[in-house]
Amino acid sequence: MRVLVSDSISEKGVEILRNAGLTVDVKTKLTPSELINIISEYDGLVVRSATKVTADVVKAAKNLKVVGRAGAGLDNIDLAASTKKGVVVMNTPGGNTVTTAEHAIAMLLSLVRKIPQATASTKSGKWEKNKFTGQEFYNKTLGIVGMGRVGGHVAKLGHGLMMNVLAFDPFLSPENAQKAGVELVNLDEIYRRSDFITIHTPLTAETKNLIGTEAISKMKDGVLIVNCARGGIVDETALYEGLKSNKIGGAAFDVFVQEPVDVQNPILLLDNFVCTPHLGASTSEAQENVALAIAEQLVDYLTKGIIRNAANLPSVSPDVLPKLQPYISLAEKLGAFQSSICEGGIEKVSIEYRGKVAELSVAPLTIAALKGLLSPILEDTVNYVNAPSIAQERGIGVEESKNRDAGDYISLITMKVQTSAGTNEAKGALFSRRDPRIIEINGYPLEVVPEGYMIVLSNTDKPGVVGNIGTILSQHNINIARMQFGRDFPGGKVLSVISIDSPASPELMEQIRTLPNVLSVKQIKL
């Protein structure tokens, strides 16, 4: 077995691979064409964030069995292409939790006490004590957007600094918020009450430009904002205007929409803006931890067939996987769809398997459904191995049941999600034995292809709604791929799922929201 290490990792990780009898080549800073030319020689590939494992790389990888990411983020790996090719993609969730949380607090400390500015001033020969007056952390309010592993650790550090901690997280139950010692609030409360705001969510269709002009207008004057999560969650143009007007007292960013950040970005010229070049995971301890972890995972898989922390494959035997794979995909799509439409903290998940699927071992399917449910908010930290334990940590009850009767279908999966705001139910089936479809949502029958960008709309059954939406989408040059409708009775309520070829902007979604007879609207991406 041959393994290519294409990004720099700890030498101890390389030693683990070699000591297991694997032939290891360390070749960093390869160009895309150089990687494509040699990847067919290798059974395993170890990367960090620099190497881009594109569909073209996967296509050229004739013998590749596994890609190991020394870290959590998987933005640089084409999961769909890898899965289709049968390449297992592994990461090391949790390896960067402490260091990323600590970096967020370090950025906040630097911002509050104006340390970078004071350092530059002092080194230039000045002694400007009055210019760099800071503020105390004691009894201030810290607002955390996203209470996953990193956000949860930030909360602990915030308590250590004797701050009051607020948290927004649609997956966090009130009971677990209480255990974490945080006050669970909505986003508007975060904006209104926080002295400091720190962001710890993935970048999704829902979180893109989450903090923009409207959100900033709701914040306290002089609020401080920290982003060590993903570039694009904060609208950089709105941030620039807020910093320039001093509505925002200061911001500290480790991530940007464009990385490396454009040196012409005007935000870099502002004195109240502090930044670092994506250093959240850059500590010697973290880099060694993830290198050792991914090396051990690759050794287990290549020498023993044991899968750990796989992002695209559950741990099932090779002979059973072909039968389960279509249902695994369906279950995960159901979970992801439910996650996108649910409101409130998730309390309980019930999954019922009917028909032929009930004759199979459904444990991997339940895991896939949980992964789909939790991934939109926790993203890279969730995989097919740890999804059940993360659900347990968050106090989410999980039930599964079987029934041989699937009615008109060969197999049927029903997923109910109970939240603090109510219960949602979605049913899924396989068409042509392999193609997943969502066939019912909260009692409304329809046929949804669960992929890409979708607008989920509830409206009163009146003429003109569909035409108005089509007109608005056309005006914004957005093409409709598919439209599915379900209604309870003529003149009652309609649930519509509109598949679109490109994402709708927040402004466009607001236009749809204010149309006559529209009751609710949400954009999701699967």
C-alpha positions in Angstrom: 0.0 0.0 0.0 1.3 3.5 -0.9 0.3 6.7 0.8 0.9 10.2 -0.5 1.1 13.0 2.0 0.6 16.2 -0.1 0.5 18.8 2.7 2.8 19.3 5.6 1.9 17.3 8.7 3.8 16.4 11.9 6.6 13.9 11.3 5.2 11.7 14.0 2.1 11.2 11.8 4.3 10.1 8.9 6.2 7.7 11.2 2.9 6.0 12.2 2.2 5.3 8.6 5.6 4.0 7.8 5.8 1.9 11.0 2.6 0.1 9.9 4.4 -1.1 6.7 2.9 1.5 4.4 5.1 3.1 1.7 4.9 6.9 2.3 5.9 9.7 -0.1 5.8 13.3 1.3 5.3 15.7 -1.7 4.0 19.1 -0.7 3.0 22.1 -2.8 2.1 20.0 -5.8 0.2 21.8 -8.6 -3.2 20.4 -9.5 -1.8 18.9 -12.7 1.2 17.4 -10.9 -1.2 15.8 -8.4 -3.4 14.4 -11.1 -0.4 12.9 -12.9 0.8 10.9 -9.9 -2.4 10.1 -7.8 -3.1 6.8 -9.6 0.0 5.4 -7.9 -1.4 5.7 -4.4 -3.9 3.8 -2.2 -4.2 6.6 0.4 -3.9 10.4 0.4 -3.3 12.7 3.4 -4.1 16.4 3.1 -4.7 19.4 5.2 -6.4 22.5 3.6 -3.9 23.4 0.8 -4.4 20.4 -1.5 -7.7 20.5 -3.5 -9.1 17.0 -4.0 -11.3 17.9 -7.0 -13.5 15.6 -9.1 -10.6 15.6 -11.7 -8.2 14.3 -9.0 -10.6 11.6 -7.9 -11.3 10.6 -11.5 -7.5 10.1 -12.1 -7.1 8.1 -8.8 -7.3 4.6 -10.2 -6.2 2.9 -6.9 -7.2 5.4 -4.3 -9.2 3.9 -1.4 -9.1 6.7 1.2 -8.5 10.4 1.6 -7.6 11.5 5.1 -8.0 15.2 6.1 -5.7 16.2 9.0 -8.3 18.6 10.5 -12.1 19.0 10.5 -12.9 21.1 7.4 -13.7 19.3 4.2 -14.2 22.2 1.9 -11.2 21.2 -0.2 -12.5 17.6 -0.9 -15.2 16.7 -3.4 -17.3 14.4 -1.3 -19.8 13.6 -4.0 -17.1 12.5 -6.5 -15.2 10.5 -3.8 -18.4 8.7 -2.7 -19.3 7.9 -6.3 -15.8 6.4 -6.8 -16.0 4.5 -3.6 -13.2 6.5 -1.9 -13.6 6.8 1.8 -13.1 10.4 3.1 -12.0 10.7 6.8 -11.4 13.7 8.9 -10.4 14.4 12.5 -13.4 16.2 14.1 -12.7 17.7 17.5 -9.0 17.9 17.0 -9.1 21.6 16.5 -11.8 22.4 19.0 -9.7 23.8 21.9 -7.3 25.7 19.7 -10.0 27.4 17.6 -11.9 28.4 20.7 -8.8 29.8 22.3 -8.0 31.7 19.2 -11.4 33.3 19.2 -10.9 34.5 22.8 -7.4 35.6 22.0 -8.8 37.7 19.1 -11.4 39.2 21.4 -8.8 40.0 24.1 -6.6 41.7 21.5 -9.6 43.7 20.2 -10.9 44.7 23.7 -7.5 45.9 24.9 -6.3 47.2 21.4 -3.1 45.2 21.7 -2.1 45.1 18.0 -2.6 48.8 17.6 -0.8 49.7 20.8 2.1 47.4 19.8 2.5 49.1 16.4 2.3 52.5 18.1 4.9 51.7 20.7 7.3 50.1 18.3 7.1 53.3 16.1 8.5 55.3 19.1 5.2 56.6 20.5 3.8 56.3 24.0 0.1 56.8 23.5 -1.4 55.6 26.8 -4.6 57.7 26.4 -5.3 56.6 22.9 -5.6 52.9 23.6 -8.0 52.8 26.6 -9.8 49.4 26.6 -12.6 47.9 28.6 -13.0 45.1 31.1 -14.5 41.7 30.4 -16.0 41.4 33.8 -19.8 41.3 33.8 -20.0 42.0 30.0 -22.3 40.0 27.8 -20.8 37.5 25.3 -23.2 36.4 22.5 -22.2 33.1 20.9 -23.8 32.2 17.5 -23.5 28.4 17.2 -23.0 26.2 20.3 -21.2 23.2 18.7 -17.9 21.9 20.0 -16.0 25.2 19.4 -18.8 27.4 20.6 -19.3 25.3 23.7 -15.7 25.6 24.6 -15.8 29.4 24.0 -18.7 29.5 26.5 -16.5 27.8 29.1 -13.8 30.4 28.5 -16.3 33.2 28.6 -17.4 32.0 32.0 -13.8 31.9 33.1 -13.5 35.6 32.2 -16.7 36.2 34.3 -18.9 37.2 31.4 -22.6 36.6 31.0 -23.0 34.2 28.1 -25.9 34.2 25.7 -26.2 31.5 23.0 -28.1 31.0 19.8 -28.2 27.5 18.3 -31.3 25.9 16.7 -30.1 22.5 17.8 -29.5 23.2 21.5 -32.2 22.2 23.8 -33.1 24.4 26.9 -31.9 21.5 29.2 -28.4 21.4 27.6 -28.2 25.2 27.5 -28.8 25.1 31.2 -26.1 22.5 31.7 -23.7 24.7 29.7 -24.5 27.7 31.9 -25.7 29.7 28.9 -28.9 31.6 28.3 -30.5 30.3 25.1 -32.0 33.2 23.1 -32.9 34.0 19.5 -30.6 35.9 17.1 -32.4 39.3 17.7 -31.6 38.9 21.4 -28.0 38.1 20.7 -27.8 41.3 18.6 -29.7 43.5 21.1 -28.0 42.4 24.3 -24.4 41.4 23.5 -21.4 43.6 24.1 -19.3 41.0 22.2 -20.4 38.6 19.5 -18.5 35.6 18.4 -19.5 33.3 15.5 -19.1 29.5 15.4 -21.4 28.1 12.7 -20.7 26.6 9.3 -21.2 28.5 6.1 -24.5 27.4 4.5 -27.2 28.9 2.4 -28.9 29.9 5.7 -25.8 31.4 7.3 -24.3 33.2 4.3 -24.3 37.0 5.1 -26.2 36.1 8.3 -24.7 39.3 9.8 -25.4 42.1 7.4 -26.7 45.6 7.5 -30.1 44.7 9.1 -28.5 42.6 11.8 -25.9 45.2 12.6 -28.6 47.9 12.9 -30.1 45.8 15.8 -26.8 45.6 17.7 -25.6 47.8 20.6 -23.5 50.8 19.6 -19.8 49.9 19.9 -20.4 46.1 19.7 -17.3 44.0 19.0 -17.5 41.1 16.5 -15.2 38.1 16.2 -15.3 35.6 13.3 -13.1 32.5 13.5 -15.6 30.3 11.7 -16.0 30.8 8.0 -15.6 33.8 5.6 -19.0 34.9 4.2 -21.1 34.5 7.4 -20.5 38.2 7.9 -21.2 40.5 5.0 -17.8 42.2 4.6 -19.3 45.3 3.0 -21.8 45.8 5.8 -19.1 45.2 8.3 -16.8 47.8 6.7 -19.6 50.4 6.8 -20.4 49.5 10.4 -16.8 49.8 11.5 -16.3 53.1 9.6 -19.3 54.7 11.2 -18.3 53.2 14.7 -21.7 51.5 15.0 -19.4 48.5 15.4 -16.6 49.3 17.8 -14.2 46.8 16.4 -14.0 43.4 14.7 -11.4 40.6 14.7 -11.5 38.1 11.8 -9.5 35.0 11.2 -11.4 34.1 8.0 -12.4 35.9 4.8 -14.6 35.4 1.8 -11.5 35.4 -0.4 -8.4 33.7 1.1 -5.7 34.8 1.0 -7.4 38.1 1.7 -7.2 40.7 -1.1 -4.6 43.3 0.0 -6.9 45.9 -1.6 -9.8 45.1 0.7 -10.6 48.4 2.3 -11.4 46.8 5.6 -7.7 46.2 6.1 -7.1 49.9 6.4 -9.4 50.4 9.4 -7.7 50.9 12.8 -10.6 49.1 14.6 -10.2 45.9 12.5 -7.8 43.1 13.7 -7.1 40.1 11.6 -5.0 36.9 11.3 -4.4 34.6 8.2 -6.7 31.7 9.2 -4.8 30.6 12.2 -7.6 29.1 14.2 -6.2 25.6 14.1 -2.5 26.6 14.0 -1.0 25.5 17.2 1.7 22.8 17.5 -0.5 20.7 19.8 -3.5 20.8 17.4 -1.4 20.0 14.3 0.3 17.1 16.0 -3.0 15.8 17.4 -4.7 15.8 14.0 -1.7 14.3 12.2 -1.5 11.4 14.7 -5.2 10.9 14.5 -5.5 10.8 10.7 -2.4 8.6 10.4 -3.9 6.0 12.8 -7.2 6.1 11.0 -5.6 5.5 7.6 -3.5 2.6 9.1 -6.7 1.0 10.6 -8.5 1.3 7.3 -5.7 0.2 4.9 -4.4 -2.6 7.0 -7.5 -3.9 8.9 -10.5 -2.5 7.0 -11.7 -0.5 10.0 -13.4 2.8 9.2 -13.3 5.6 11.8 -14.5 9.2 11.4 -15.7 8.7 7.8 -17.5 11.6 6.3 -19.1 9.7 3.5 -19.5 6.1 4.6 -20.9 4.3 7.7 -19.1 1.3 9.2 -20.8 -1.7 7.5 -19.3 -4.8 5.9 -18.5 -4.6 2.2 -21.0 -7.3 1.3 -23.9 -5.5 2.9 -23.0 -2.0 1.8 -24.5 -2.2 -1.8 -27.9 -3.1 -0.4 -27.8 -0.3 2.2 -26.2 2.5 0.2 -29.4 3.8 -1.6 -31.2 3.8 1.8 -28.3 5.5 3.5 -28.5 8.3 0.9 -32.3 8.6 1.4 -32.0 8.6 5.2 -29.3 11.3 5.1 -31.3 13.4 2.7 -34.4 13.2 4.9 -32.4 14.3 7.9 -30.8 17.2 6.1 -34.2 18.3 4.8 -35.8 18.1 8.3 -32.9 20.1 9.7 -33.5 22.9 7.2 -37.2 23.3 7.8 -37.4 22.7 11.6 -37.6 25.6 14.0 -36.5 25.4 17.7 -34.2 23.1 19.6 -34.4 19.5 18.6 -35.7 17.3 21.4 -36.6 13.9 19.8 -36.2 12.0 16.5 -38.4 9.1 15.5 -37.6 7.0 12.4 -39.9 4.3 11.1 -38.8 1.8 8.4 -41.5 0.1 6.4 -41.4 -2.6 3.7 -38.3 -4.2 2.3 -36.0 -1.8 4.2 -37.4 -3.1 7.5 -35.8 -6.5 6.7 -32.3 -4.9 6.7 -30.0 -3.8 9.5 -31.3 -0.3 9.9 -28.8 1.0 12.5 -26.5 2.6 9.8 -29.6 4.2 8.3 -30.5 5.8 11.6 -26.9 7.1 11.9 -27.1 8.5 8.4 -30.4 10.3 9.2 -28.8 11.8 12.3 -25.8 12.9 10.4 -28.0 14.6 7.8 -30.0 16.2 10.6 -27.0 17.6 12.5 -24.6 18.4 9.7 -26.2 21.7 8.5 -25.4 23.4 11.8 -22.3 21.4 13.0 -20.9 20.7 9.5 -17.5 19.2 9.6 -17.6 17.9 13.2 -20.4 15.4 12.4 -19.8 12.1 10.6 -21.2 8.6 10.3 -19.3 7.5 13.5 -20.0 10.3 15.9 -23.5 11.4 14.9 -25.3 9.3 17.6 -23.0 10.4 20.4 -23.4 14.1 19.4 -27.2 13.6 19.4 -26.9 12.1 22.9 -24.6 14.9 24.1 -27.3 17.4 23.0 -30.1 15.6 24.8 -31.8 14.5 21.5 -33.9 11.3 22.0 -33.7 8.8 19.2 -36.3 6.1 18.4 -36.5 3.6 15.5 -39.2 1.1 14.6 -40.0 -1.3 11.8 -43.2 -2.3 10.0 -43.5 -4.8 7.1 -46.3 -2.8 5.4 -45.2 0.0 3.2 -48.5 0.5 1.4 -48.0 1.4 -2.2 -44.2 1.5 -1.9 -41.6 -1.2 -1.7 -39.9 0.6 1.1 -40.7 3.7 3.0 -38.8 5.8 5.6 -40.7 8.2 7.9 -38.8 10.7 10.0 -40.5 12.7 12.7 -38.5 15.5 14.4 -39.9 17.0 17.6 -38.6 20.4 18.6 -39.4 23.0 21.2 -41.5 24.7 18.5 -43.5 21.7 17.3 -43.2 18.5 15.2 -42.3 18.0 11.6 -42.7 14.8 9.6 -41.2 13.8 6.3 -41.5 10.6 4.3 -39.0 9.3 1.8 -38.9 6.4 -0.8 -36.6 5.2 -3.5 -37.6 5.6 -7.1 -36.1 3.1 -9.6 -34.6 1.4 -6.6 -31.8 4.0 -6.2 -33.1 7.6 -6.6 -34.2 9.1 -3.3 -37.4 11.1 -3.2 -39.3 13.0 -0.4 -42.9 12.0 -1.0 -44.7 13.7 1.9 -44.0 16.7 4.2 -46.2 17.2 7.2 -49.1 15.4 5.5 -48.8 17.2 2.1 -48.1 14.7 -0.7 -45.6 15.7 -3.3 -42.5 14.3 -5.0 -39.3 16.2 -4.2 -35.8 15.4 -5.6 -33.7 16.3 -2.5 -30.8 18.1 -4.1 -29.5 21.6 -4.7 -31.1 24.9 -3.8 -34.8 24.8 -2.9 -37.4 27.3 -1.8 -39.9 25.7 0.6 -43.1 27.8 0.6 -46.4 27.6 2.5 -49.2 29.7 1.1 -53.0 30.0 1.0 -54.4 28.2 -2.1 -55.3 31.3 -4.2 -54.6 32.1 -7.8 -51.4 34.1 -8.7 -49.0 32.9 -6.0 -47.0 30.7 -8.4 -47.0 33.3 -11.1 -45.8 36.0 -8.7 -42.9 33.8 -7.5 -41.9 32.9 -11.1 -41.9 36.5 -12.0 -39.6 37.5 -9.1 -37.2 34.7 -9.8 -37.1 35.6 -13.5 -36.4 39.2 -12.6 -33.3 38.0 -10.6 -32.2 35.7 -13.4 -32.8 32.6 -11.4 -34.0 29.5 -13.3 -36.6 27.1 -11.9 -35.4 23.5 -12.2 -38.5 21.8 -10.7 -41.7 22.7 -8.8 -43.7 20.3 -6.6 -47.0 21.1 -4.9 -49.1 19.5 -2.2 -52.3 20.9 -0.7 -54.7 19.8 2.0 -57.9 20.8 0.1 -58.9 23.3 -2.6 -58.8 26.8 -1.2 -56.9 25.6 1.9 -53.1 25.6 2.4 -50.4 24.6 -0.1 -46.9 23.4 0.5 -44.6 24.1 -2.4 -41.0 23.1 -3.0 -39.3 25.0 -5.8 -35.9 23.8 -7.0 -33.7 26.5 -8.4 -30.4 26.5 -10.3 -28.7 29.2 -8.2 -29.2 30.6 -4.7 -31.7 33.3 -3.9 -30.4 36.4 -2.1 -31.9 37.5 1.2 -33.5 40.5 -0.6 -35.2 38.1 -3.1 -36.4 35.9 -0.3 -37.9 39.0 1.5 -39.7 39.9 -1.7 -41.3 36.5 -1.8 -42.1 36.6 1.9 -44.1 39.8 1.5 -46.2 38.5 -1.5 -50.0 38.2 -1.0 -51.1 34.8 0.4 -47.6 33.7 1.3 -47.6 32.3 4.9 -43.9 31.3 5.2 -40.9 30.8 3.0 -37.4 29.3 3.6 -34.4 28.6 1.3 -32.5 25.4 1.9 -29.6 23.6 0.2 -29.1 19.8 0.0 
